[in-house]
């Protein structure tokens, strides 16, 4: 009888210890899993407005040609037209007493090859402005300047040979197209310089 009572008492104590250890382990498991549950709840809950903004990507804007490029193209086209149309200059001694075009003047002086140089410069300027290539615009600007400088050198050299050095500037009179060509050449050189763009390091 005493043994039976002692056995039951030991069994009760053992059951109590197991219950206590189980409760402690459950508490530790809950404490350990709680931060994970909180993280999952924080990651799962998202604002629908922010998610919609993240999904919608902005459409790339179509970049047109800037105003400087358009002015360069327009100026180069005017230079090409001025080579064939419009009174460029007049000089009695050279044989073109009435205002005539630059094309006729160069043909009269036997300098048709200069016309090729007068067309190369504007064409390079148009290509450089269209494709936004700064160095092509610069090359075209300098070719155009050199070609027009050589053209005026040919005209005034002829006047110096025919009418003498003192009267070479008195006999040649530029027409409105000649002044227009000079003005456009200066503007193209000014616009063709451009600005250096600094690379933004990301």
C-alpha positions as CSV (number, residue, x, y, z in Angstrom):
1,X,0.0,0.0,0.0
2,X,2.8,2.4,0.9
3,X,4.6,1.5,-2.3
4,X,1.5,2.3,-4.3
5,X,1.1,5.7,-2.7
6,X,4.7,6.5,-3.2
7,X,4.5,5.5,-6.9
8,X,1.5,7.6,-7.5
9,X,3.2,10.6,-5.8
10,X,6.2,10.3,-8.0
11,X,4.1,10.0,-11.1
12,X,2.2,13.1,-10.2
13,X,5.5,15.0,-9.7
14,X,6.8,13.8,-13.0
15,X,3.6,14.9,-14.9
16,X,3.9,18.3,-13.3
17,X,7.6,18.7,-14.4
18,X,6.7,17.7,-18.0
19,X,3.8,20.2,-18.0
20,X,6.1,23.0,-16.8
21,X,8.8,22.2,-19.4
22,X,6.2,22.0,-22.2
23,X,4.8,25.4,-21.2
24,X,8.3,26.9,-21.1
25,X,9.1,25.5,-24.6
26,X,5.9,26.8,-26.0
27,X,6.6,30.3,-24.6
28,X,10.1,30.2,-26.1
29,X,8.8,29.1,-29.5
30,X,6.2,31.9,-29.5
31,X,8.9,34.4,-28.5
32,X,11.2,33.2,-31.3
33,X,8.5,33.1,-34.0
34,X,7.0,36.5,-33.1
35,X,9.6,38.7,-34.9
36,X,9.3,36.6,-38.1
37,X,5.5,37.0,-38.0
38,X,5.8,40.7,-37.6
39,X,8.3,40.9,-40.5
40,X,6.0,38.9,-42.7
41,X,3.0,41.0,-41.8
42,X,5.0,44.2,-42.5
43,X,6.2,42.9,-45.9
44,X,2.9,41.6,-47.0
45,X,1.0,44.8,-46.2
46,X,1.7,47.3,-49.0
47,X,0.1,50.5,-50.1
48,X,-1.8,50.0,-53.4
49,X,-1.0,53.6,-54.5
50,X,2.8,53.1,-54.2
51,X,2.6,49.7,-55.9
52,X,0.6,51.2,-58.8
53,X,3.2,54.0,-59.1
54,X,6.0,51.5,-59.2
55,X,4.4,49.4,-61.9
56,X,3.5,52.3,-64.2
57,X,6.8,53.4,-65.9
58,X,7.1,56.9,-67.4
59,X,7.0,56.9,-71.2
60,X,10.3,58.2,-72.7
61,X,9.9,61.7,-74.2
62,X,10.6,62.2,-77.9
63,X,13.6,64.5,-78.1
64,X,13.3,66.9,-81.0
65,X,16.0,69.0,-82.5
66,X,16.9,72.1,-80.3
67,X,16.6,75.6,-81.6
68,X,20.3,75.9,-82.2
69,X,20.3,73.0,-84.5
70,X,17.3,74.3,-86.4
71,X,19.1,77.7,-86.8
72,X,22.2,76.0,-88.1
73,X,20.3,74.0,-90.6
74,X,18.3,77.1,-91.8
75,X,21.5,79.2,-92.1
76,X,23.3,76.5,-94.1
77,X,20.3,76.2,-96.5
78,X,20.3,79.9,-97.0
79,X,24.0,79.8,-97.8
80,X,23.5,77.1,-100.4
81,X,20.6,79.2,-102.0
82,X,22.7,82.4,-101.9
83,X,25.4,80.7,-104.0
84,X,22.9,80.5,-107.0
85,X,20.2,83.1,-106.3
86,X,20.4,86.8,-105.4
87,X,22.8,89.6,-106.2
88,X,26.2,88.9,-104.5
89,X,28.4,91.7,-105.9
90,X,29.0,94.0,-108.8
91,X,32.2,95.3,-110.4
92,X,32.7,97.2,-113.6
93,X,36.2,96.1,-114.3
94,X,35.6,92.4,-113.9
95,X,32.8,92.4,-116.4
96,X,29.8,92.2,-114.1
97,X,28.7,95.8,-113.9
98,X,25.2,94.9,-112.7
99,X,24.7,93.0,-109.5
100,X,25.0,89.3,-110.2
101,X,25.1,86.0,-108.3
102,X,28.2,84.4,-106.8
103,X,27.9,81.5,-109.3
104,X,28.2,83.9,-112.3
105,X,31.1,85.7,-110.7
106,X,33.1,82.6,-110.1
107,X,32.3,81.3,-113.7
108,X,33.5,84.7,-115.1
109,X,36.7,84.4,-113.2
110,X,37.2,80.8,-114.1
111,X,37.0,79.5,-110.5
112,X,34.2,77.0,-110.7
113,X,36.0,74.6,-108.3
114,X,35.5,77.1,-105.5
115,X,31.8,76.4,-105.8
116,X,32.4,72.9,-104.5
117,X,34.0,74.2,-101.4
118,X,31.2,76.6,-100.9
119,X,28.7,73.7,-100.9
120,X,30.8,71.3,-98.8
121,X,30.7,73.6,-95.7
122,X,26.9,74.1,-95.5
123,X,26.3,70.4,-96.2
124,X,28.6,69.4,-93.3
125,X,26.8,71.9,-91.1
126,X,23.4,70.5,-92.0
127,X,24.6,66.9,-91.3
128,X,26.3,67.9,-88.0
129,X,23.2,69.8,-86.8
130,X,20.8,67.0,-87.8
131,X,22.8,64.2,-86.1
132,X,23.8,66.5,-83.2
133,X,27.5,66.1,-83.9
134,X,29.4,69.1,-82.6
135,X,32.7,68.3,-84.3
136,X,31.1,67.9,-87.7
137,X,29.4,71.3,-87.2
138,X,32.8,72.9,-86.3
139,X,34.5,71.3,-89.4
140,X,31.7,72.6,-91.6
141,X,31.9,76.1,-90.1
142,X,35.6,76.4,-90.7
143,X,35.3,74.9,-94.2
144,X,32.6,77.5,-94.9
145,X,34.7,80.4,-93.5
146,X,37.8,79.4,-95.5
147,X,35.8,78.9,-98.7
148,X,34.1,82.4,-98.4
149,X,37.5,84.0,-97.4
150,X,39.1,82.5,-100.5
151,X,36.2,83.6,-102.6
152,X,36.6,87.2,-101.5
153,X,40.4,86.9,-102.0
154,X,39.8,85.8,-105.7
155,X,37.4,88.6,-106.4
156,X,39.5,91.4,-104.9
157,X,42.8,90.0,-106.3
158,X,41.2,90.2,-109.8
159,X,40.2,93.8,-109.2
160,X,43.8,94.6,-108.0
161,X,45.2,93.1,-111.1
162,X,42.8,94.9,-113.5
163,X,42.3,98.3,-111.8
164,X,45.2,98.6,-109.5
165,X,45.7,98.1,-105.8
166,X,44.3,101.5,-104.7
167,X,41.0,101.0,-106.5
168,X,40.3,97.4,-105.8
169,X,38.0,98.1,-102.9
170,X,36.2,100.9,-104.7
171,X,35.1,99.0,-107.8
172,X,33.5,96.0,-106.0
173,X,30.2,96.6,-104.3
174,X,28.5,93.8,-102.4
175,X,24.8,93.2,-103.0
176,X,22.3,92.3,-100.2
177,X,23.0,88.6,-100.8
178,X,26.8,89.2,-100.2
179,X,26.1,90.8,-96.8
180,X,23.7,88.1,-96.0
181,X,26.3,85.4,-96.7
182,X,28.8,87.1,-94.5
183,X,26.3,87.6,-91.7
184,X,25.2,83.9,-91.8
185,X,28.8,82.7,-91.8
186,X,29.5,84.7,-88.7
187,X,26.4,83.4,-87.0
188,X,27.2,79.8,-87.9
189,X,30.6,80.2,-86.4
190,X,29.1,81.6,-83.2
191,X,26.4,78.8,-83.0
192,X,28.9,76.2,-84.0
193,X,31.1,76.8,-81.0
194,X,28.7,75.3,-78.5
195,X,29.3,74.5,-74.8
196,X,31.1,71.7,-73.2
197,X,28.8,69.4,-71.4
198,X,29.9,68.0,-68.0
199,X,29.3,64.3,-67.5
200,X,27.3,63.8,-64.3
201,X,28.7,60.9,-62.3
202,X,26.0,58.8,-60.9
